[in-house]
Amino acid sequence: MAGIRLQPEEADLTQLQTRATTADLVSDDERSVAADSWSIKSDYGSTLDDDQRHADAAEALSSANFRAASDYNSDKDEADGEGVASMLGLQTYWDAAYADELANFREHGHAGEIWFGSDVMDVVVSWTKSLCIEISQGHIPNHVDDVKSEPGEQGDKYLSSWSVLDIGTGNGLLLQELAKQGFSDLTGVDYSEGAIDLARSLADRDGFSNINFLVVDILETKVERQFQLVMDKGTLDAIGLHPDGPIKRIMYWDSVSKLVASGGILVTTSCNSTKDELVHEVESFNQRTNLSQGLETRKDQVSGDHPVFRYLNHVQTYPAFMFGGSVGSRVATVAFLRS
């Protein structure tokens, strides 16, 4: 999912922030179609039973006292509506969106939308580069925003060894920007075949044919290798807008935890969740995992004795925008370290 289909001049992120208008709400028929089309075939053989994973996630959601991310206190002005679904959570929406963008590319050479805008993408890329260099040097940074990346070849010698996966890659432009910074082992996955066709076409045109793109549904991942760096720029947001969003978010964390190598990092960028909400969601995942493994977890130790992910750091500065007379930032980028 490369992005929300905002017009380039729109600076705010209200299309996902408002979750859904009356026009966005899906009917029962649309939900049925979406459920049928959620899965997508790929060249990889799956070792996962999706029906069983869906049942396990539903059981975990109904039996445990884990609050949804939007239930936590945050810096949002208004509370999110509960159970609100949007067309942005359906694969049918993204298939249609990328069919349009692919046609625009073939006719006019347009690259398509950049999710959250180019300014946010630049921040994510430069911040992630600094974070990876610090970790490669044996440091676990506390203030990544203050880190100055090593220039040129000095930085490249660290970054070229990092394997990178971009989930919900969309048009693949995030991976192109990472390649410009020195990352070379790059893979992008998306469940929309149109998105992958567009990403491959853009990469070939722009001289990044070394980037590997695959049609893969992250919730039914067939990718068997693990990566040192996994990027998510808005995919968790879109998954949360599916009619079965809460269940699918649980499935998301189960899948992503299998893709991040031990000692690797997950960098998640969201406009629907704050930094604190993302951290709480990861802590809930850690607790569920510990309980499922039969490990004792004290109530005051939410992340457990054996957390799968640990909070590492977050971007503390973002370009501000004005909406409704108020100025603020609606984007959070958080890094988690895989144990």
N, C-alpha and C positions, 0 to 999 in steps of 0.2 A: 504494500500500500504506500505508494509514493506520497500521497498527500490528500488533504482536504481540498475540495475543488473550489478554492477561493479565487477571486480575480486577483491579479498581481498587485493592484493598487490597494487592496484591503489589508490594513496592517493588523487588525484584530483577529483573534482566533475564535470568534463567536460561533462558528458553524458547529464545532464540536463542543464548545463550552456550554451552549444552550441545550445540548443533548438532542433535543428533537422539538420541532414544532408540530402542529396538528397534521401538516402535510407529510411530516417525516414518519409518523406513527404507522406501524405496519399492521395489516389486517391478518386475520387467521389464515386466509388463503396464502398471503405472501409469506407468512411464517412457515407454512407447510412447504412451499416451494424452496424457501431458504434452507430448511432442514435437509431437503433432498439434495440441494446443490452445494452444501457446505463442504463436502469432501471433494477432493480432486485427485485424479489418477496421476501417478508419476512413474518414472523409470525405475524407482527403487522398490524393493519388496519390504513390506511393513512387518515388524515383529510385534506390533501393538494391536490389541483388540479394542477398537474404538467404542463399541457398545459397552464393554466392561469398564473402560476408563470413564466414560460418561456416567455410568451408574455409580462408580466409586466417588466421582466428584460430587454428584448429587447427594450421596449419602454423607459425605464430609460436610457439605454445606448445610444440610438439614439437621445433623446431629451435634455439630460442634458449635460452641459459642464464639465464633469468629465474626467480627463485624466487617461489613463491606467497607471499602476504602473511603467512600463518601460519608460514612458515619462518624469518622474521626474529626475532631476539631481541626480547622485549617485556617488559612488566611483568605479563604474565599468569602465574598460578600454575602452570598446566598447559599443556602443548603441545596444540594442536588435533589432532584425528584427521584423517588425510588421506583425501580422497575421500568424505567423509561427506555424504550428501544428506538432505534433509528435505522433508516435505510443504510447509513454508513457502516452498520454492523453486518451487512449482508454481502456475500460474495457476488450476487447478481448485480449489485450496485457497482462494485469495482470492475467486474467484467465489462459492463457497459461503459464505464468511465474510461478504461484503458483502450477499449475499442475506438472511442472517439480520439483519444490522445495519439494512438498509433496511426490513425488516419490523418490527423493533423501533422504528424511527423513526416509521413510519406508524401504529403502534399506540399507542406510548407517548411519542413525541417525543424518544427518546434519541438523542444525537449519536454514540454508539459509542466505541470505544477511542481513546486518544491514545497513539501510539507513544512509548515511553520515559517516559510520564507528563507531566503538565502542568508540573511543575517544570523538567524538561529543556527542554520546548518554550519556556517563558518565558525561559530562559537563552539558547537559540539565537536567539530573536527579538530580545532586547535587545542581545545581542552583535553580531548581524548588522547591526542598525540603526546601532550605533556605528561599525562597520567601514565601512559605506557612506557615512556622513556624513564620516568622516575622508578617504576616497578622494575624495569630491566636493569637499572643501576643498583637494585637491592634496597630501594627506599619504599616505604609505605607513606606517601605524603599526607599531611594533614591540611595543607592549604594549597591545593593544586592551582587555584586561580593565580597564585603568586609565582608559580613556576615558570621559568623561561626555557623554552625548548632549545636543545642544542641545534645549531644551524647545520644545514647541508649534510655532508657525509657522516658527521658524528652522530646525528640523529638517525640517519638511514641505517647505520650498522645495527641499531637496536630494533627498529621498526620492521625491517625486512624479515625478521624471524617470527613475527607475530602472525598467526593464522586468524583471519577475521571472517565472521559471518554476520551479514545484515539480514534480519528477519523482516519480512514485509518490505522488500527492497524497492518495490514500485519501479520507477524509471531508472534506478541504479545510480543516481547522481551523487548520493552520499559516498558510495564506494569509489567513484571517480575522484572525489575530493580527498579521500583517504589515500588513494594511490598517488596523488600529487604530493602528499606529505611524506611518502617513503614506504608505506605499507605495500606489500606485493602479493601475499597469499590471500586473495580476496574471493569470497563467495557470497552471492545474494540469492535469497529464496523468496518466492511469493506464490500464493495459491492461484493467482490470476495469470493464465497463460498469456493474455494480452500484455500484462505488465512485463513479463519476462521477455516477450518479443520486442517490446519497446526498449527495455534495458539493454538487450543484446545489440539492437540496431544503433542505439546511441553510443555504446561502448566501442563498437567497430568504427563508427564515424569519427569519434573523438580520439582514437588511438589507444584504447584500453581493452584490446581484445583478450588480454590475459585474465580479465575478471571472469569468473565462472558463475553462470546464472542457471538456476534450476527451478522448475515448477514443483513446489512443495507446500503443503498445508502444514504450518508449524504445529498445529494441534494434533496432527497425525504424522509426525516427522518420520521420514524414511532415511534421513541423513544419519549415517552410522558413525562418522568421525566427530571428534570434539574440537573446539576452537578456543584459542587463548583470549580472544576478544569477540564478544557477541554484542551487536548493536540493535537497538529497537527504537525507532523514531516514529512513534504514533501507532504502532501495531497493537499494543495492549489497549490503547484507547478505543480503537475500532472494534476489537474483540469484545470489550465491555459494553458496546452498544448493540450487540446481537441480542435477539429476544431471550436467549439463554446465557446472557453475558456473565452472571455470577458463576455459573458452572464452568463456562468456558475459560474464565480467568484462572480457576483452579487447575484446569487441564493445561493452560498456558505455562504456569510455573512448573508443573511436573515435566513438561516437554523441554522447556528451556534449561532446567537444571541438568538434563542429560546432554545438552549441547555445549555447555561451558566446561572446559577442562579444569582440573584441580589447579588452583593457583591463578586461574584466569579471571577475567572480569566481565560483568554484564553492565552495559551502559544504556540506561533507559531514559528516553525523553518523552514527556507527556504534557498535554495541555488540559487533561481532564483530572489529573491527580497532582497534588502538591508533593513536595519532597517528603514531608512527614507521612502522608498517606501511602506513598510507595514503600517507605520503610516499614510501616505497620503491616502492609500487605505481605511483604517478604517475611517479617517476623511470624505472621500467622502461618505462612507456608512452612517455615522452619519448624514451628510447633506441631503442625499436622504431620510432617515427616517424622519427627521424633516419636510422636505418639504411635504412628503406624508401625514403627520399628520396635515398639515396646520399651522405649526409653522413658524414664521418669523425668517429668518436667515440672518444676515448681511454678506456682501461679505467678510469682513475682519475677520469673525468669522466662520471659515470653519467647526469646529466641532459642532457649534450650541449651544443653551442654554440648550439643553437636550440631550447630547451625549449618545448613547447606550454604547459605549466602550470609555474608556480613556486610553491613553498610560500610562503604569506604569513604566517599566524599560526594559532593554535589556542586554543580555550577552555581555560583553565588551572584553572578551579574548577567543580566540579559537586557537587550534593547527593550525599552518601555514603549507602550502604546497607550493611546487615550481612547476610552470608550465610556459613554454615558457621563462625560464630564470628569471621570476619574482616570488617573494615570497609574499604570501598574504593569506587571509581567504575568502572563498566564502560562508560562512554560517552566517545567522542572526537568532537569537532567541529573540523574543520580547514578552513581557507580556502586556496584556490589561485587565483593570478592568471593569467589567460589572456594570453599574449603577443600 
